[in-house]
Amino acid sequence: MSWYNEAIFYHIYPLGLCGAPKQNEYTTPVHRLNTLLPWINHIKEIGCTALYIGPLFESVGHGYETTDYKKLDSRLGTNEDLTAFVKACHEKGIKVIFDGVFNHTGRDFFAFKDIQKNREHSQYLNWYCNVNFWGNNEYNDGFSYDNWGGYNLLVKLNQRNPEVQNYICDVIRYWVSEFDVDGIRLDAADVLDFDFMRALRRTAEEVKPDFWLMGEVIHGDYSRWVNGETLHSVTNYALHKALYSGHNDHNYFEIAHTVKYLQNMGNLDLYNFVDNHDVERIYTKLSNKAHFNPVHVLLYTLPGVPSIYYGSEFGIEGRKERSSDDSLRPALVLADYADAKETNPCTALVAALGKIRQNTPALSYGSYAELQLTNRQFAFARDLDGVRVVVTVNNDDNDAWMNLPAGNASEYVGTLTGQKVSVEGERINVCVHANSGEIWVPAGDMPEYTPVKVEVKEKAVKESVKEETPAAEETAVAEETTVAEKTSATKTEEKETASESTDVNTISTATKETAATEEKVTEASEKSTAKEPVKVDPNKAPEGMTVEELQAAILAKMANNGPVTDQMKKTVDDNIWHDSLVNWLKSFR
């Protein structure tokens, strides 16, 4: 057991929160990072025990085009500022992890500048992938090179080069010795070389006990990255999508099935989130703002490590725009939210959940067991050392009663409401309020909590975005609701019984009906949206495939595992990055 197994993360994008200029002029440092010092108390007050902050180091613009790995971005301040900031976090008992942008550098990085100057004679020629002096680019360099995401601003490092590996490992050692950092979130980990990640893991074990490596991975079998040789954890995008769409579609089957899918990968401690600096704010995504409550109850109670993105605890809005992520990364003034914990129901809920999570070990270490499942109600248990914690959520506009198997206790208490219920026949009969959730613990075995009013009213929270982009402007694929999910939800609801409790046979039947409906809708959709099939040579290595061949191969692998929905197809079609698709295809077993 390590600190990160029971951590509750707070996530800060510092260039945005500090209101830094969009472009770095490389001038005299401005000590904006010091303006975040008051946030440390806030982070602790809402129950978070760790901070993921980044990107931090000298860069050209948004922070992911690194110029110098060993110098704090001059728009944020100096290295002394960063050392003091981490020390202040540690004094409050808060661990700190940095963003490690090791897949690519910016064009102002010293090695790339040397190639521009010395061309074929540069000693750093092999630091980057496929530098070609027969090519050119929009910068008129007189050569071309591999990049990340189609952006020549982001030059892809050759991670198989021992010199590059040694350099990055030395950067990690420097971050620990200079700043006392506790871990790293690896940007674009889904396209990092696996031998490179093994080198990073060996360095992590060398520099500090329990030094944590967490990677940004979008698709695939997460166990490919999370194991004893590479990373400790990865971003749980699968659950992120299920949490908001499962509420928007009144479809708890999607969430429950996603949890089972993840559990089949093994006992992975994944990094759970409902929003971050790359996706829309959860308050914006939810069709019914009252679902902020059950979404966050699930975030804090399902297996994994929960994370809150700065400002979302206030219920602020943030819509992804076509050409800019600025609205997702706003400058905020903490003083504007000074009384939020007492007056803002979103903040009150997050703070209460942080306290509950810290004092309920079963939520960090307990096993998971599904207890009851319909489209609109969901219950599960987290069991640890003979103690059963029961979690209930309800996405319906009406209260619901649930009769559930309890643990070895005579009475349970709802940690958010203070409601107490007796155990009768080893079961509890509980009322779950409309659009709400509750965490039931044995009375007397764990701390009881002051009840918190957590009803979320759409106009009860401050909005950070005064003018929203029209809904038609939304471009995030994840925002699109699939026909399959909508039909699945509707058909399953029609078959729900009027009984307030659902037995195992009912759940099994509903699940089968849902799967059958999804398959029928998928087949119909395939006929209406069929594209010219791409032939894939089964003997061809993934690295040698085209983007179209990789997409076709991934869809074929998915089809072998079950029905392929429209959403799954869109997710594959919208991933046009060759390296990411190669790793995704390799992740299938």
C-alpha positions as CSV (number, residue, x, y, z in Angstrom):
1,M,0.0,0.0,0.0
2,S,1.4,3.4,-1.0
3,W,0.2,7.0,-0.7
4,Y,-1.2,7.0,-4.2
5,N,-3.5,4.0,-3.5
6,E,-5.6,6.2,-1.2
7,A,-4.9,9.6,-2.7
8,I,-7.6,12.1,-3.8
9,F,-6.1,14.3,-6.5
10,Y,-6.6,18.0,-7.4
11,H,-5.6,18.9,-10.9
12,I,-4.2,22.3,-11.8
13,Y,-3.3,23.6,-15.3
14,P,-1.1,26.4,-14.0
15,L,-0.7,28.6,-17.1
16,G,-4.5,28.9,-17.3
17,L,-5.2,29.2,-13.6
18,C,-2.5,31.9,-13.2
19,G,-3.7,33.8,-16.2
20,A,-0.3,33.6,-18.0
21,P,0.1,35.1,-21.5
22,K,-0.6,32.6,-24.3
23,Q,2.9,33.0,-25.8
24,N,6.2,33.0,-24.0
25,E,8.5,35.9,-24.7
26,Y,11.3,34.4,-22.6
27,T,11.6,37.7,-20.7
28,T,12.2,38.3,-17.0
29,P,10.3,35.8,-14.9
30,V,6.9,36.8,-13.5
31,H,6.2,35.1,-10.2
32,R,2.6,34.0,-11.0
33,L,3.1,30.6,-9.4
34,N,3.1,32.3,-6.0
35,T,-0.5,33.3,-6.5
36,L,-1.4,29.6,-6.2
37,L,-0.1,29.4,-2.6
38,P,-3.6,30.2,-1.1
39,W,-5.0,27.3,-3.2
40,I,-3.1,24.8,-1.1
41,N,-5.3,25.4,1.9
42,H,-8.4,25.2,-0.4
43,I,-7.1,21.8,-1.8
44,K,-6.7,20.5,1.7
45,E,-10.1,21.8,2.9
46,I,-12.0,20.0,0.2
47,G,-10.4,16.7,1.2
48,C,-7.7,16.3,-1.6
49,T,-4.4,14.8,-0.5
50,A,-2.4,15.1,-3.8
51,L,-1.9,17.7,-6.5
52,Y,-1.3,17.0,-10.2
53,I,0.1,20.3,-11.6
54,G,1.4,20.9,-15.1
55,P,2.8,21.6,-17.5
56,L,5.3,23.7,-15.6
57,F,8.5,23.9,-17.6
58,E,9.8,26.5,-20.1
59,S,7.8,26.3,-23.3
60,V,6.6,28.2,-26.3
61,G,2.8,28.4,-25.6
62,H,0.4,26.0,-24.0
63,G,3.2,24.2,-22.2
64,Y,3.5,21.0,-24.1
65,E,6.1,22.2,-26.5
66,T,9.0,22.1,-24.0
67,T,12.0,24.4,-24.4
68,D,13.8,23.6,-21.2
69,Y,13.0,20.6,-18.9
70,K,15.0,22.1,-16.0
71,K,13.6,25.6,-15.8
72,L,10.2,26.7,-14.6
73,D,8.3,28.6,-17.3
74,S,9.3,32.2,-17.0
75,R,5.6,33.1,-17.2
76,L,5.1,31.3,-13.9
77,G,8.3,32.4,-12.1
78,T,11.6,30.8,-11.1
79,N,12.8,27.4,-9.9
80,E,13.0,28.8,-6.4
81,D,9.3,29.6,-6.6
82,L,8.5,26.0,-7.6
83,T,10.7,24.5,-4.9
84,A,8.9,26.7,-2.3
85,F,5.5,25.7,-3.7
86,V,6.1,22.0,-3.5
87,K,7.5,22.5,0.0
88,A,4.3,24.3,1.1
89,C,2.2,21.5,-0.3
90,H,4.2,18.9,1.6
91,E,3.8,20.9,4.8
92,K,0.1,20.5,4.4
93,G,0.4,16.8,3.7
94,I,-0.2,17.1,0.0
95,K,1.8,15.0,-2.5
96,V,2.8,16.7,-5.8
97,I,3.2,15.2,-9.3
98,F,4.4,17.1,-12.4
99,D,3.5,16.8,-16.0
100,G,6.2,14.9,-17.9
101,V,6.1,15.8,-21.6
102,F,8.7,13.3,-22.8
103,N,7.2,12.1,-26.1
104,H,8.1,15.3,-27.9
105,T,9.8,18.7,-27.4
106,G,9.3,22.2,-28.8
107,R,11.3,23.6,-31.7
108,D,13.2,25.8,-29.3
109,F,14.6,22.9,-27.4
110,F,18.5,22.9,-27.5
111,A,18.8,19.6,-29.4
112,F,16.4,20.7,-32.2
113,K,18.1,24.1,-32.4
114,D,21.4,22.3,-33.0
115,I,19.9,20.3,-35.9
116,Q,18.7,23.5,-37.4
117,K,22.1,25.0,-37.2
118,N,24.4,22.1,-38.0
119,R,22.0,19.9,-40.1
120,E,23.5,16.6,-41.0
121,H,26.5,17.2,-38.8
122,S,24.5,17.8,-35.6
123,Q,25.4,15.5,-32.7
124,Y,21.7,15.4,-31.8
125,L,20.5,14.2,-35.2
126,N,19.3,10.9,-33.8
127,W,17.5,12.5,-30.9
128,Y,14.4,12.8,-33.0
129,C,12.5,10.4,-35.3
130,N,12.9,10.3,-39.0
131,V,14.8,13.6,-39.6
132,N,14.9,13.8,-43.4
133,F,17.0,16.4,-45.2
134,W,15.2,15.6,-48.5
135,G,12.0,17.0,-47.0
136,N,10.7,20.4,-45.7
137,N,7.8,21.8,-43.6
138,E,5.8,24.9,-43.1
139,Y,8.7,26.5,-41.1
140,N,10.9,26.0,-44.2
141,D,13.6,24.2,-42.1
142,G,14.9,22.5,-45.1
143,F,14.1,19.1,-43.5
144,S,11.2,17.2,-42.2
145,Y,10.7,15.0,-39.1
146,D,8.1,13.0,-37.2
147,N,5.8,15.0,-34.9
148,W,2.9,14.4,-32.5
149,G,-0.7,14.7,-33.6
150,G,0.2,16.3,-36.9
151,Y,1.7,19.4,-35.3
152,N,5.3,20.2,-36.4
153,L,5.5,22.4,-33.4
154,L,5.8,19.2,-31.4
155,V,8.9,17.3,-32.5
156,K,8.8,13.6,-31.7
157,L,11.8,12.3,-29.6
158,N,13.5,9.1,-30.5
159,Q,12.9,7.3,-27.3
160,R,14.9,4.3,-28.4
161,N,18.0,6.3,-28.4
162,P,20.0,5.6,-25.2
163,E,21.1,9.2,-25.1
164,V,17.5,10.4,-25.0
165,Q,16.6,7.8,-22.4
166,N,19.5,8.9,-20.2
167,Y,18.7,12.6,-20.6
168,I,15.1,12.2,-19.6
169,C,16.0,9.9,-16.7
170,D,18.4,12.6,-15.5
171,V,15.6,15.2,-15.8
172,I,13.5,13.0,-13.4
173,R,16.5,12.8,-11.0
174,Y,16.8,16.6,-11.2
175,W,13.1,17.2,-10.5
176,V,13.4,15.1,-7.4
177,S,16.6,16.6,-6.1
178,E,15.6,20.2,-7.0
179,F,11.9,20.2,-6.3
180,D,11.2,17.1,-4.2
181,V,8.4,16.0,-6.6
182,D,6.5,12.8,-5.7
183,G,5.6,11.5,-9.2
184,I,5.0,12.2,-12.8
185,R,2.0,12.2,-15.1
186,L,3.4,11.1,-18.5
187,D,1.9,13.0,-21.4
188,A,0.8,11.0,-24.5
189,A,1.8,7.7,-22.8
190,D,-0.2,5.8,-25.3
191,V,2.5,6.5,-27.9
192,L,5.5,6.2,-25.7
193,D,8.0,3.4,-26.4
194,F,7.6,0.6,-23.9
195,D,11.3,0.1,-23.3
196,F,11.5,3.8,-22.7
197,M,8.8,3.5,-20.0
198,R,10.6,0.6,-18.4
199,A,13.7,2.9,-18.1
200,L,11.5,5.5,-16.5
201,R,10.1,2.9,-14.0
202,R,13.6,1.9,-13.0
203,T,14.5,5.5,-12.5
204,A,11.3,6.0,-10.4
205,E,12.3,3.2,-8.1
206,E,15.7,4.7,-7.8
207,V,14.9,8.3,-6.9
208,K,12.3,8.0,-4.2
209,P,10.2,5.4,-2.4
210,D,6.7,5.2,-3.8
211,F,7.5,7.5,-6.7
212,W,4.4,7.4,-8.9
213,L,4.2,7.1,-12.7
214,M,0.8,7.8,-14.2
215,G,0.3,7.9,-18.0
216,E,-2.2,9.6,-20.3
217,V,-3.8,6.7,-22.2
218,I,-7.0,7.0,-24.1
219,H,-7.8,3.6,-25.5
220,G,-6.9,0.0,-25.2
221,D,-6.2,-2.6,-22.6
222,Y,-4.9,-0.5,-19.7
223,S,-3.0,-3.5,-18.3
224,R,-0.6,-3.2,-21.2
225,W,0.7,0.0,-19.6
226,V,-0.1,-0.6,-15.9
227,N,2.1,-3.4,-14.5
228,G,5.3,-4.0,-12.5
229,E,7.6,-3.0,-15.3
230,T,6.1,0.2,-16.8
231,L,3.5,2.5,-15.1
232,H,1.6,2.4,-11.8
233,S,-1.6,3.9,-13.3
234,V,-3.2,5.5,-16.4
235,T,-6.0,7.9,-17.1
236,N,-9.4,6.1,-17.0
237,Y,-11.0,7.6,-20.1
238,A,-13.4,4.6,-20.4
239,L,-15.0,5.4,-17.1
240,H,-14.9,9.2,-17.8
241,K,-17.1,8.7,-20.8
242,A,-19.5,6.3,-19.1
243,L,-20.0,8.5,-16.0
244,Y,-21.5,11.4,-18.0
245,S,-23.3,9.6,-20.8
246,G,-24.7,7.0,-18.4
247,H,-26.5,9.8,-16.6
248,N,-27.5,11.8,-19.7
249,D,-29.0,8.7,-21.2
250,H,-30.5,7.4,-17.9
251,N,-28.4,4.3,-18.6
252,Y,-26.6,2.9,-15.5
253,F,-26.0,-0.3,-17.5
254,E,-23.3,1.6,-19.4
255,I,-21.5,2.5,-16.2
256,A,-21.8,-0.9,-14.6
257,H,-20.7,-2.7,-17.8
258,T,-17.7,-0.3,-18.0
259,V,-16.7,-1.2,-14.5
260,K,-16.8,-4.9,-15.3
261,Y,-14.8,-4.3,-18.5
262,L,-12.1,-2.6,-16.5
263,Q,-12.1,-5.2,-13.7
264,N,-11.5,-7.9,-16.3
265,M,-8.2,-6.1,-17.1
266,G,-7.0,-7.0,-13.6
267,N,-6.6,-5.2,-10.3
268,L,-5.6,-1.8,-11.7
269,D,-5.6,1.4,-9.7
270,L,-6.7,3.7,-12.5
271,Y,-6.8,7.5,-12.4
272,N,-10.5,8.4,-12.4
273,F,-11.8,11.8,-13.4
274,V,-15.0,13.5,-14.8
275,D,-13.2,16.4,-16.5
276,N,-9.7,17.7,-17.2
277,H,-7.8,20.3,-19.2
278,D,-8.6,18.5,-22.5
279,V,-12.3,17.8,-22.2
280,E,-15.4,19.8,-21.4
281,R,-16.4,20.6,-17.8
282,I,-18.7,18.0,-16.2
283,Y,-21.2,20.7,-15.3
284,T,-21.4,21.6,-19.0
285,K,-21.7,18.0,-20.2
286,L,-24.6,17.0,-17.9
287,S,-28.0,17.5,-19.5
288,N,-29.5,17.5,-16.0
289,K,-27.3,19.6,-13.7
290,A,-28.6,17.8,-10.6
291,H,-26.7,14.7,-11.8
292,F,-23.6,16.4,-10.6
293,N,-24.4,14.7,-7.3
294,P,-24.6,11.0,-8.3
295,V,-21.7,11.5,-10.8
296,H,-19.4,12.6,-8.1
297,V,-20.6,10.0,-5.6
298,L,-19.6,7.4,-8.2
299,L,-16.3,9.2,-8.9
300,Y,-15.3,8.9,-5.2
301,T,-16.6,5.4,-4.6
302,L,-15.9,3.2,-7.7
303,P,-12.5,1.4,-7.8
304,G,-9.6,3.8,-8.7
305,V,-8.1,7.1,-7.6
306,P,-10.4,10.1,-7.9
307,S,-9.4,13.5,-9.2
308,I,-11.0,16.9,-9.3
309,Y,-10.1,19.5,-12.0
310,Y,-9.6,23.0,-10.6
311,G,-12.8,25.0,-10.6
312,S,-15.1,22.0,-11.2
313,E,-15.8,21.8,-7.5
314,F,-17.5,25.2,-7.9
315,G,-19.7,23.8,-10.7
316,I,-18.2,26.1,-13.3
317,E,-18.9,25.8,-17.0
318,G,-16.4,25.1,-19.8
319,R,-17.2,24.2,-23.4
320,K,-14.7,22.9,-25.9
321,E,-14.3,25.2,-28.9
322,R,-13.2,24.3,-32.4
323,S,-9.9,26.2,-32.3
324,S,-9.1,26.7,-28.7
325,D,-9.1,25.0,-25.3
326,D,-9.0,28.3,-23.4
327,S,-12.4,28.0,-22.0
328,L,-11.4,24.7,-20.4
329,R,-8.4,26.4,-18.7
330,P,-9.6,29.7,-17.2
331,A,-7.9,32.1,-14.8
332,L,-9.8,32.0,-11.5
333,V,-9.5,34.1,-8.4
334,L,-9.9,32.0,-5.3
335,A,-11.3,34.9,-3.3
336,D,-14.4,34.8,-5.6
337,Y,-15.2,31.5,-4.1
338,A,-14.3,32.2,-0.4
339,D,-17.6,30.9,1.0
340,A,-18.2,28.2,-1.6
341,K,-17.9,25.3,0.9
342,E,-20.9,26.8,2.9
343,T,-23.0,28.3,0.1
344,N,-22.2,26.3,-3.1
345,P,-23.8,22.8,-3.1
346,C,-21.3,21.5,-5.6
347,T,-18.4,22.5,-3.4
348,A,-20.1,21.2,-0.3
349,L,-20.6,17.8,-1.9
350,V,-17.0,17.5,-3.1
351,A,-15.7,18.5,0.3
352,A,-18.0,16.0,2.1
353,L,-16.9,13.2,-0.3
354,G,-13.3,14.0,0.3
355,K,-13.7,13.6,4.0
356,I,-15.7,10.4,3.6
357,R,-13.2,8.9,1.2
358,Q,-10.3,9.7,3.6
359,N,-12.0,8.0,6.5
360,T,-13.4,5.0,4.7
361,P,-10.6,2.6,3.7
362,A,-12.9,0.3,1.9
363,L,-13.4,3.0,-0.8
364,S,-9.6,2.8,-1.5
365,Y,-8.8,-0.8,-1.0
366,G,-12.1,-2.8,-0.9
367,S,-13.3,-5.3,-3.4
368,Y,-16.2,-4.4,-5.7
369,A,-19.6,-6.2,-6.0
370,E,-22.6,-5.1,-7.9
371,L,-25.8,-5.3,-5.8
372,Q,-28.6,-3.9,-7.9
373,L,-28.9,-2.4,-11.4
374,T,-31.6,-0.8,-13.5
375,N,-31.3,2.1,-15.9
376,R,-32.0,4.6,-13.2
377,Q,-30.8,3.0,-10.0
378,F,-27.5,1.4,-9.2
379,A,-26.0,-0.1,-6.1
380,F,-22.7,-1.8,-5.3
381,A,-20.6,-2.8,-2.3
382,R,-17.0,-2.1,-1.4
383,D,-15.9,-4.8,1.1
384,L,-12.7,-4.7,3.2
385,D,-11.8,-6.8,6.2
386,G,-15.3,-7.8,7.0
387,V,-16.7,-4.3,6.6
388,R,-19.2,-3.7,3.9
389,V,-19.8,-0.2,2.5
390,V,-22.9,0.2,0.3
391,V,-23.1,2.8,-2.4
392,T,-26.5,3.8,-4.0
393,V,-27.2,6.3,-6.8
394,N,-30.4,7.4,-8.5
395,N,-30.6,9.3,-11.8
396,D,-34.4,9.6,-11.7
397,D,-36.4,12.7,-10.9
398,N,-38.3,10.7,-8.2
399,D,-37.0,9.1,-5.0
400,A,-36.4,5.3,-5.2
401,W,-36.3,2.5,-2.6
402,M,-33.7,-0.1,-2.7
403,N,-33.5,-3.3,-0.7
404,L,-29.8,-4.5,-0.5
405,P,-27.7,-7.1,1.2
406,A,-25.7,-5.5,4.0
407,G,-22.7,-6.4,6.0
408,N,-22.2,-7.8,9.5
409,A,-23.7,-4.8,11.3
410,S,-27.0,-4.0,13.1
411,E,-27.4,-0.5,11.7
412,Y,-26.1,1.6,8.7
413,V,-25.7,5.4,8.4
414,G,-25.8,7.5,5.3
415,T,-22.6,9.5,5.4
416,L,-24.0,12.4,3.3
417,T,-27.5,12.7,4.9
418,G,-27.1,11.2,8.3
419,Q,-30.0,8.9,7.7
420,K,-29.9,5.7,9.7
421,V,-31.4,2.4,8.8
422,S,-31.6,-0.9,10.6
423,V,-30.3,-4.2,9.2
424,E,-33.2,-6.7,8.9
425,G,-32.5,-10.2,7.6
426,E,-29.0,-9.2,6.6
427,R,-30.5,-6.5,4.3
428,I,-31.1,-2.8,4.5
429,N,-34.1,-1.0,2.9
430,V,-33.0,2.5,1.9
431,C,-34.5,5.5,0.2
432,V,-32.3,7.1,-2.4
433,H,-33.4,10.6,-3.1
434,A,-34.1,11.9,-6.7
435,N,-30.9,12.6,-8.7
436,S,-28.7,11.8,-5.7
437,G,-26.4,9.3,-4.2
438,E,-25.5,8.0,-0.7
439,I,-22.6,6.1,0.9
440,W,-23.9,3.7,3.6
441,V,-21.4,2.6,6.3
442,P,-21.9,0.5,9.5
443,A,-23.0,2.8,12.3
444,G,-20.3,3.0,15.0
445,D,-17.6,1.3,12.9
446,M,-16.6,4.4,11.1
447,P,-16.8,8.1,11.7
448,E,-20.2,9.7,11.1
449,Y,-20.4,12.9,9.2
450,T,-22.3,16.1,9.5
451,P,-25.2,16.0,6.9
452,V,-24.5,18.2,3.9
453,K,-27.2,19.7,1.7
454,V,-26.1,18.6,-1.8
455,E,-29.1,19.4,-3.9
456,V,-27.7,21.0,-7.1
457,K,-29.7,23.8,-8.7
458,E,-28.7,24.9,-12.1
459,K,-28.5,28.6,-11.1
460,A,-27.0,28.0,-7.6
461,V,-23.4,28.0,-8.8
462,K,-21.1,30.6,-10.2
463,E,-20.4,30.4,-13.9
464,S,-16.9,31.1,-15.2
465,V,-18.1,31.3,-18.8
466,K,-20.6,34.1,-19.3
467,E,-21.1,33.5,-23.0
468,E,-21.3,29.9,-24.1
469,T,-20.7,28.6,-27.6
470,P,-23.9,27.4,-29.1
471,A,-24.6,23.7,-28.7
472,A,-24.2,23.2,-32.5
473,E,-20.6,24.3,-32.1
474,E,-19.7,21.3,-29.9
475,T,-17.1,19.1,-31.5
476,A,-16.1,16.6,-28.9
477,V,-16.9,13.1,-30.1
478,A,-17.6,12.0,-26.6
479,E,-20.5,14.5,-26.4
480,E,-22.5,12.7,-29.0
481,T,-25.2,10.3,-27.7
482,T,-25.3,7.1,-29.6
483,V,-28.5,5.7,-31.1
484,A,-27.7,2.4,-29.6
485,E,-27.4,3.8,-26.0
486,K,-30.7,5.8,-26.3
487,T,-32.6,2.8,-27.7
488,S,-31.0,0.5,-25.2
489,A,-32.1,2.8,-22.3
490,T,-35.6,3.1,-23.6
491,K,-36.2,-0.5,-24.2
492,T,-34.8,-1.6,-20.9
493,E,-36.9,1.0,-19.0
494,E,-40.0,-0.5,-20.6
495,K,-39.2,-3.8,-19.2
496,E,-38.4,-2.7,-15.6
497,T,-40.7,-4.1,-13.0
498,A,-42.7,-1.9,-10.7
499,S,-41.0,-3.5,-7.7
500,E,-38.7,-1.3,-5.7
501,S,-36.1,-4.0,-5.3
502,T,-34.7,-6.1,-8.2
503,D,-33.5,-9.7,-7.7
504,V,-30.5,-11.3,-9.5
505,N,-32.7,-12.9,-12.1
506,T,-34.3,-9.6,-13.1
507,I,-30.9,-8.0,-13.4
508,S,-29.6,-10.8,-15.6
509,T,-32.7,-10.7,-17.9
510,A,-32.5,-6.9,-18.2
511,T,-28.9,-7.1,-19.1
512,K,-29.5,-9.7,-21.8
513,E,-32.3,-7.6,-23.2
514,T,-30.1,-4.5,-23.3
515,A,-27.3,-6.4,-25.1
516,A,-29.8,-7.8,-27.6
517,T,-31.2,-4.4,-28.3
518,E,-27.7,-2.9,-28.7
519,E,-26.8,-5.6,-31.2
520,K,-30.0,-5.0,-33.3
521,V,-29.5,-1.3,-33.4
522,T,-25.8,-1.7,-34.3
523,E,-26.7,-4.0,-37.2
524,A,-29.2,-1.6,-38.5
525,S,-26.8,1.3,-38.1
526,E,-24.1,-0.6,-39.9
527,K,-26.4,-1.2,-42.9
528,S,-27.2,2.5,-43.1
529,T,-23.7,3.9,-42.6
530,A,-21.7,1.1,-44.3
531,K,-18.4,2.3,-45.8
532,E,-16.2,0.6,-48.4
533,P,-14.4,-2.1,-46.4
534,V,-10.7,-1.8,-46.0
535,K,-8.8,-5.1,-46.6
536,V,-6.2,-5.8,-44.0
537,D,-3.3,-8.2,-44.5
538,P,-3.2,-10.4,-41.3
539,N,0.6,-10.9,-41.8
540,K,1.3,-7.2,-41.9
541,A,3.0,-5.6,-38.9
542,P,0.9,-2.8,-37.2
543,E,3.8,-0.4,-37.7
544,G,3.6,-0.9,-41.5
545,M,-0.2,-0.4,-41.8
546,T,-1.9,2.8,-42.9
547,V,-4.2,4.7,-40.6
548,E,-7.2,3.2,-42.5
549,E,-5.8,-0.4,-42.2
550,L,-5.2,0.1,-38.5
551,Q,-8.7,1.4,-37.9
552,A,-10.2,-1.6,-39.8
553,A,-8.0,-4.0,-37.8
554,I,-9.1,-2.5,-34.5
555,L,-12.8,-2.7,-35.5
556,A,-12.3,-6.3,-36.4
557,K,-10.7,-7.0,-33.0
558,M,-13.6,-5.3,-31.3
559,A,-16.1,-7.3,-33.3
560,N,-14.5,-10.5,-32.1
561,N,-15.2,-9.4,-28.5
562,G,-18.8,-8.4,-29.0
563,P,-21.2,-6.0,-30.8
564,V,-19.6,-2.8,-32.2
565,T,-21.7,0.3,-31.5
566,D,-21.8,3.5,-33.5
567,Q,-20.0,5.3,-30.7
568,M,-17.2,2.7,-30.8
569,K,-16.9,3.2,-34.6
570,K,-16.8,7.0,-34.2
571,T,-14.1,6.7,-31.5
572,V,-12.0,4.6,-33.9
573,D,-12.7,6.8,-37.0
574,D,-11.8,10.0,-35.1
575,N,-8.4,8.6,-34.0
576,I,-6.2,9.4,-37.0
577,W,-2.9,9.3,-35.2
578,H,-0.8,6.4,-36.5
579,D,1.3,5.8,-33.3
580,S,-1.8,5.8,-31.1
581,L,-3.6,3.4,-33.4
582,V,-0.6,1.0,-33.5
583,N,-0.5,0.8,-29.7
584,W,-4.3,0.4,-29.5
585,L,-4.2,-2.5,-32.0
586,K,-1.3,-4.1,-30.0
587,S,-3.3,-3.8,-26.8
588,F,-5.8,-6.5,-27.9
589,R,-5.0,-10.0,-26.7
